[in-house]
Amino acid sequence: MNTVPARRSTARRCAVLLAGAIALVAAFVIHAAAPAAAPVETTKQPLLEAPPSGLDSAADLPGRPEGSRVAEPARFELLQRRIDARQREPEAGCPAVYAAHKAQAWLNFARYGFHSGQPASMQERTYAAATGILEELEAHAEPALGTSELPGARHVRDDLWKGAAEVKRDGRVCAAPKLAAFCEVELAWAGYEASVGGWRHVEPYIRIAEDYCAQAAAAQVPPPPPEPPAAPVEAPPVTRAPAGMPVFERFELSASVLFPHDRSSRADMRPDGRAELHRLAVHIKGLAELTSVTVVGHADVTGTAAHNLALSQRRAATVAAELAGSGVDSAKITAVGVGSSEPVVSCKASLKRRHRTRYLTCLEPNRRVTIELAGTAAREAPAGDAP
């Protein structure tokens, strides 16, 4: 049996394997001796910058792209200058400041859409939103406080939308107009991103919106300007009916004499108002027979309908309790509130702080309590009971 060729084949295979092993060892030695290469950083750029607290610079605004070598359309810069001029206006009221910041946020998203390759239709939508707000401001029209969602967008985080509406309703928007505006525009953009990229894609935008909305909600409501002192009001004249005749009388008391603005409790009642009710109670007790006393509370339009109704009801209840405490039969007293549904004057609304005192003074006749009583006149007026 010839074994020489088999031995030669085996030897060749061993030589090949040995050469491969030597090459691997050599490569390892060369790699170990070479200086370590610097690690490659792969920092993921956020689609939008996380909003730092304060938002003091233009680069902190939502959707605003960082430095780019791509030239922007000239109209972006022209619109930016117009917005800057609005924001520097010294006498701008709270709604105008809020609206200017909202225009800025929409412009920032138009720029973001341009740099990130968003559809041209969406770039136009955001640019048009900014332009529409600015044109209202430049025409000195009362700016709209609502924020529309983008066409085709999903409605995301209804809780944040409701919180934003509450911030505007109770006045916190005047303490943080920029944050309130960015909160709403960021939510609108998040809804658009949800419609085109799905819920997982929208998470970064929602987190940013949460930050803006939380900071706006944490703002403190600015204190109202000091209320002018109430002018002394003379007691309403009381005309006595002939003895034994039916009596139907109506008395109207200014709420500003009875209570400070937006107050309703007995502890809030002013001394002049309490004295006025005491004199009226003496008159009521002087009737031969009391049939009924109806106390009706009224409010002005400076709050929501629900707030005004509750305020007028509390005022009526407090006045009714004060009359009962002065000796009027409580079983004959009915207290109701009608909110701001029965005004006696109308005033031109203004949200500018410098006009607020004048506006509240104009509305004062609407803040009142009326007292209607029915009974029978006394045959003889008790001495000293005349109001």
C-alpha positions as CSV (number, residue, x, y, z in Angstrom):
1,M,0.0,0.0,0.0
2,N,1.5,3.4,-1.1
3,T,1.2,5.9,1.9
4,V,3.6,8.6,0.6
5,P,1.0,10.7,-1.2
6,A,-1.3,10.6,1.8
7,R,1.4,11.7,4.1
8,R,2.4,14.6,1.8
9,S,-1.3,15.8,1.6
10,T,-1.5,15.8,5.4
11,A,1.7,17.7,5.7
12,R,0.4,20.4,3.3
13,R,-2.8,20.8,5.3
14,C,-0.8,21.2,8.5
15,A,1.4,23.8,6.9
16,V,-1.7,25.8,5.8
17,L,-3.2,25.7,9.2
18,L,0.0,26.8,10.9
19,A,0.5,29.7,8.5
20,G,-3.0,30.9,9.2
21,A,-2.4,30.7,12.9
22,I,0.8,32.7,12.6
23,A,-1.0,35.4,10.6
24,L,-3.7,35.7,13.3
25,V,-1.1,36.0,16.0
26,A,0.8,38.6,14.0
27,A,-2.4,40.7,13.4
28,F,-3.2,40.6,17.1
29,V,0.2,41.7,18.1
30,I,0.1,44.6,15.6
31,H,-3.3,45.7,16.8
32,A,-2.2,45.6,20.4
33,A,0.9,47.6,19.7
34,A,-1.0,50.3,17.8
35,P,-2.4,53.4,19.8
36,A,-6.1,53.1,20.7
37,A,-8.4,55.0,18.3
38,A,-10.6,57.6,19.8
39,P,-14.2,56.4,20.3
40,V,-16.7,57.7,17.8
41,E,-19.4,59.7,19.6
42,T,-22.9,59.1,18.2
43,T,-24.9,61.8,20.0
44,K,-28.5,61.7,18.8
45,Q,-29.7,65.2,18.0
46,P,-33.1,65.9,19.5
47,L,-35.8,66.9,17.0
48,L,-36.6,69.8,19.3
49,E,-34.5,71.3,22.0
50,A,-35.6,70.6,25.6
51,P,-36.8,73.8,27.0
52,P,-34.6,75.1,29.9
53,S,-36.3,77.0,32.7
54,G,-36.7,80.6,31.9
55,L,-36.6,80.6,28.1
56,D,-34.5,83.8,28.0
57,S,-32.9,83.5,24.5
58,A,-34.3,83.0,21.0
59,A,-32.5,79.6,20.7
60,D,-34.5,78.2,23.6
61,L,-37.8,78.6,21.7
62,P,-39.7,75.5,20.6
63,G,-38.8,74.1,17.2
64,R,-36.1,76.7,16.6
65,P,-33.3,75.1,14.6
66,E,-29.7,75.5,15.8
67,G,-27.2,77.1,13.5
68,S,-27.6,76.0,9.9
69,R,-25.6,76.6,6.7
70,V,-28.8,76.3,4.7
71,A,-30.1,79.8,3.8
72,E,-33.6,80.4,5.0
73,P,-36.3,82.1,2.9
74,A,-36.1,85.9,3.4
75,R,-39.7,86.0,4.5
76,F,-38.7,84.2,7.8
77,E,-36.3,87.0,8.7
78,L,-38.8,89.7,7.8
79,L,-41.5,88.1,9.9
80,Q,-39.1,87.7,12.8
81,R,-38.3,91.4,12.8
82,R,-42.0,92.3,12.9
83,I,-42.5,89.9,15.8
84,D,-39.5,91.4,17.7
85,A,-41.0,94.8,17.2
86,R,-44.3,93.6,18.8
87,Q,-42.6,92.0,21.7
88,R,-40.7,95.2,22.4
89,E,-43.8,97.4,22.5
90,P,-43.8,98.9,26.0
91,E,-47.6,99.3,26.4
92,A,-48.7,95.9,25.1
93,G,-51.2,94.3,27.4
94,C,-51.2,90.7,28.6
95,P,-53.2,89.2,25.6
96,A,-51.0,91.0,23.1
97,V,-47.8,89.7,24.7
98,Y,-49.2,86.2,24.8
99,A,-50.2,86.4,21.2
100,A,-46.8,87.7,20.1
101,H,-45.1,84.7,21.8
102,K,-47.5,82.4,20.1
103,A,-46.7,84.0,16.7
104,Q,-43.0,83.4,17.5
105,A,-43.7,79.7,18.3
106,W,-45.5,79.2,15.0
107,L,-42.7,80.9,13.1
108,N,-40.1,78.7,14.9
109,F,-42.0,75.6,13.7
110,A,-42.2,76.9,10.2
111,R,-38.4,77.2,10.3
112,Y,-38.1,73.8,11.8
113,G,-40.3,72.4,9.0
114,F,-38.1,74.0,6.4
115,H,-34.8,72.7,7.8
116,S,-36.2,69.2,8.5
117,G,-37.8,68.7,5.2
118,Q,-41.4,68.8,6.3
119,P,-44.1,69.0,3.6
120,A,-44.4,72.4,2.0
121,S,-48.1,72.5,2.9
122,M,-47.3,72.2,6.6
123,Q,-44.6,74.8,6.4
124,E,-47.2,77.1,4.9
125,R,-49.7,76.3,7.6
126,T,-47.3,77.2,10.4
127,Y,-46.1,80.3,8.7
128,A,-49.6,81.4,8.0
129,A,-50.6,80.9,11.7
130,A,-47.7,83.2,12.7
131,T,-48.6,85.8,10.1
132,G,-52.3,85.8,11.0
133,I,-51.6,86.5,14.7
134,L,-49.1,89.2,13.8
135,E,-51.5,91.0,11.5
136,E,-54.1,91.1,14.2
137,L,-51.6,92.7,16.6
138,E,-50.4,95.2,14.0
139,A,-54.1,96.2,13.4
140,H,-54.5,96.7,17.2
141,A,-57.4,94.2,17.1
142,E,-58.2,92.2,20.3
143,P,-56.1,89.0,19.8
144,A,-57.8,85.7,19.9
145,L,-56.7,83.6,22.9
146,G,-57.6,80.2,21.3
147,T,-55.0,77.9,19.6
148,S,-56.2,75.8,16.6
149,E,-54.9,72.4,16.0
150,L,-53.3,71.7,12.6
151,P,-55.5,70.1,9.9
152,G,-55.5,66.3,10.0
153,A,-53.7,66.3,13.4
154,R,-54.6,63.9,16.2
155,H,-55.8,65.4,19.4
156,V,-53.2,64.5,22.0
157,R,-53.1,65.0,25.8
158,D,-56.5,66.5,26.4
159,D,-55.5,67.0,30.0
160,L,-52.7,69.4,28.9
161,W,-55.1,71.3,26.6
162,K,-57.6,71.7,29.5
163,G,-54.8,72.8,31.8
164,A,-53.7,75.4,29.2
165,A,-57.3,76.8,29.0
166,E,-57.4,77.0,32.8
167,V,-54.2,79.0,32.8
168,K,-55.7,81.6,30.5
169,R,-59.0,81.7,32.3
170,D,-57.7,82.4,35.8
171,G,-55.0,85.0,34.8
172,R,-51.8,82.9,35.1
173,V,-51.2,83.5,31.4
174,C,-50.3,87.1,32.3
175,A,-47.6,85.8,34.7
176,A,-46.1,83.4,32.1
177,P,-47.4,84.4,28.6
178,K,-44.4,82.9,26.8
179,L,-44.7,79.5,28.5
180,A,-48.4,79.4,28.0
181,A,-48.1,80.2,24.3
182,F,-45.3,77.6,23.8
183,C,-47.4,75.0,25.7
184,E,-50.3,75.2,23.3
185,V,-48.3,75.4,20.1
186,E,-46.1,72.5,21.1
187,L,-49.2,70.5,21.8
188,A,-50.6,71.4,18.3
189,W,-47.3,70.3,16.7
190,A,-47.3,67.1,18.7
191,G,-50.7,66.3,17.3
192,Y,-49.4,66.7,13.8
193,E,-46.4,64.5,14.5
194,A,-48.7,61.9,15.9
195,S,-50.7,61.8,12.7
196,V,-47.7,61.4,10.4
197,G,-45.3,59.4,12.6
198,G,-47.4,57.6,15.2
199,W,-47.5,57.6,18.9
200,R,-44.0,56.4,19.5
201,H,-42.6,59.1,17.3
202,V,-44.5,61.8,19.1
203,E,-43.1,61.1,22.6
204,P,-40.3,63.8,22.5
205,Y,-42.7,66.5,21.6
206,I,-45.1,65.5,24.3
207,R,-42.3,65.7,26.9
208,I,-41.4,69.2,25.8
209,A,-45.1,70.2,25.9
210,E,-45.4,68.8,29.4
211,D,-42.5,71.0,30.5
212,Y,-43.9,74.1,29.0
213,C,-47.4,73.5,30.4
214,A,-46.1,72.6,33.9
215,Q,-44.1,75.8,34.1
216,A,-47.1,77.9,32.9
217,A,-49.4,76.2,35.4
218,A,-46.9,76.9,38.2
219,A,-47.0,80.7,37.6
220,Q,-48.7,82.9,40.2
221,V,-51.7,84.9,39.2
222,P,-50.7,88.6,39.1
223,P,-52.3,90.6,41.9
224,P,-55.2,92.9,40.6
225,P,-54.7,96.6,40.8
226,P,-55.9,98.2,44.1
227,E,-59.6,98.7,44.1
228,P,-60.7,102.3,44.4
229,P,-62.4,103.0,47.7
230,A,-66.2,102.7,47.6
231,A,-67.9,106.1,47.7
232,P,-70.3,106.5,50.6
233,V,-73.8,105.7,49.5
234,E,-76.9,107.1,51.3
235,A,-79.5,104.7,52.5
236,P,-82.2,104.1,50.0
237,P,-85.3,106.1,50.8
238,V,-88.2,104.3,52.4
239,T,-91.7,105.5,51.8
240,R,-94.3,104.1,54.2
241,A,-97.6,103.0,52.8
242,P,-100.8,104.0,54.5
243,A,-101.7,101.9,57.5
244,G,-103.2,98.5,56.7
245,M,-102.3,98.7,53.0
246,P,-100.4,96.0,51.1
247,V,-96.7,96.8,50.8
248,F,-94.5,95.8,47.8
249,E,-91.1,97.4,48.1
250,R,-87.8,96.9,46.3
251,F,-84.4,98.0,47.5
252,E,-81.2,97.9,45.5
253,L,-77.8,97.8,47.3
254,S,-74.5,98.1,45.5
255,A,-72.4,95.1,46.0
256,S,-69.4,97.3,46.3
257,V,-70.9,98.9,49.4
258,L,-71.7,95.4,50.8
259,F,-68.6,93.5,49.7
260,P,-65.1,94.0,48.2
261,H,-64.8,92.9,44.6
262,D,-65.2,89.1,44.1
263,R,-66.0,88.6,47.8
264,S,-69.2,87.3,49.4
265,S,-68.8,86.1,53.0
266,R,-70.0,87.8,56.2
267,A,-66.4,88.3,57.3
268,D,-65.8,90.2,54.0
269,M,-68.9,92.5,54.5
270,R,-68.0,96.1,54.8
271,P,-69.2,98.1,57.9
272,D,-71.3,100.4,55.8
273,G,-73.0,97.5,54.1
274,R,-73.8,95.8,57.5
275,A,-75.2,99.1,58.9
276,E,-77.3,99.5,55.7
277,L,-78.8,96.0,56.2
278,H,-79.5,96.7,59.8
279,R,-81.5,99.8,59.0
280,L,-83.4,97.8,56.4
281,A,-84.2,95.1,58.9
282,V,-85.6,97.7,61.3
283,H,-87.9,98.9,58.5
284,I,-89.0,95.3,57.6
285,K,-89.8,94.5,61.3
286,G,-92.0,97.7,61.4
287,L,-94.5,96.1,59.0
288,A,-97.7,94.9,60.5
289,E,-97.3,91.6,58.6
290,L,-94.4,90.3,56.6
291,T,-95.3,88.0,53.7
292,S,-92.0,87.4,52.0
293,V,-88.5,88.8,51.5
294,T,-86.6,87.8,48.3
295,V,-82.9,88.5,48.2
296,V,-81.4,88.4,44.7
297,G,-77.6,88.5,44.1
298,H,-76.1,89.8,40.9
299,A,-72.5,89.8,39.5
300,D,-70.7,91.4,36.6
301,V,-69.2,89.7,33.6
302,T,-65.5,89.6,34.7
303,G,-65.6,85.9,35.6
304,T,-67.0,82.7,34.0
305,A,-70.7,82.2,34.0
306,A,-70.4,79.4,36.6
307,H,-68.2,81.5,38.8
308,N,-70.5,84.5,38.6
309,L,-73.6,82.4,39.4
310,A,-71.9,80.9,42.5
311,L,-70.7,84.3,43.6
312,S,-74.1,85.9,43.3
313,Q,-75.7,83.0,45.2
314,R,-73.2,83.3,48.1
315,R,-73.8,87.1,48.3
316,A,-77.5,86.6,48.4
317,A,-77.2,84.0,51.1
318,T,-74.9,86.2,53.2
319,V,-77.3,89.1,53.0
320,A,-80.3,86.9,53.9
321,A,-78.4,85.6,56.9
322,E,-77.5,89.1,58.0
323,L,-81.2,90.2,57.8
324,A,-82.2,87.1,59.8
325,G,-79.5,87.9,62.4
326,S,-81.1,91.4,62.7
327,G,-84.4,89.9,63.6
328,V,-86.2,89.4,60.3
329,D,-88.2,86.1,60.2
330,S,-85.8,83.7,58.4
331,A,-88.8,81.5,57.3
332,K,-90.0,84.4,55.1
333,I,-86.6,85.0,53.4
334,T,-85.6,83.4,50.1
335,A,-82.1,83.9,48.6
336,V,-81.3,83.4,45.0
337,G,-78.4,84.3,42.6
338,V,-78.7,85.1,38.9
339,G,-75.0,85.6,38.1
340,S,-74.3,88.1,35.4
341,S,-77.5,87.4,33.4
342,E,-79.3,90.7,34.3
343,P,-76.9,93.6,33.8
344,V,-78.1,97.1,34.1
345,V,-75.1,98.7,32.2
346,S,-72.7,97.4,29.5
347,C,-69.1,98.4,29.3
348,K,-66.4,98.1,26.6
349,A,-64.2,95.2,27.6
350,S,-60.4,95.7,27.8
351,L,-57.8,93.2,29.0
352,K,-55.0,95.9,29.2
353,R,-54.0,96.2,32.9
354,R,-53.9,100.0,32.7
355,H,-57.6,100.0,31.8
356,R,-58.7,97.4,34.3
357,T,-59.6,99.8,37.1
358,R,-61.8,101.9,34.8
359,Y,-63.4,98.8,33.4
360,L,-64.3,97.5,36.9
361,T,-65.7,100.9,37.9
362,C,-67.9,101.0,34.9
363,L,-69.3,97.5,35.7
364,E,-70.0,98.5,39.4
365,P,-73.8,98.9,38.9
366,N,-74.1,95.3,37.8
367,R,-72.6,94.1,41.1
368,R,-75.6,94.5,43.3
369,V,-78.0,92.8,45.6
370,T,-81.7,93.5,45.4
371,I,-84.2,92.9,48.2
372,E,-87.9,92.7,47.4
373,L,-90.4,92.5,50.3
374,A,-94.2,92.0,50.5
375,G,-96.4,92.5,53.5
376,T,-98.9,94.9,55.2
377,A,-98.0,98.4,56.5
378,A,-98.2,98.9,60.2
379,R,-101.0,101.0,61.6
380,E,-98.5,102.9,63.7
381,A,-94.8,103.2,63.0
382,P,-92.9,102.3,66.2
383,A,-90.9,105.2,67.5
384,G,-87.3,105.3,66.4
385,D,-87.8,102.7,63.8
386,A,-87.5,105.0,60.8
387,P,-84.5,104.0,58.8
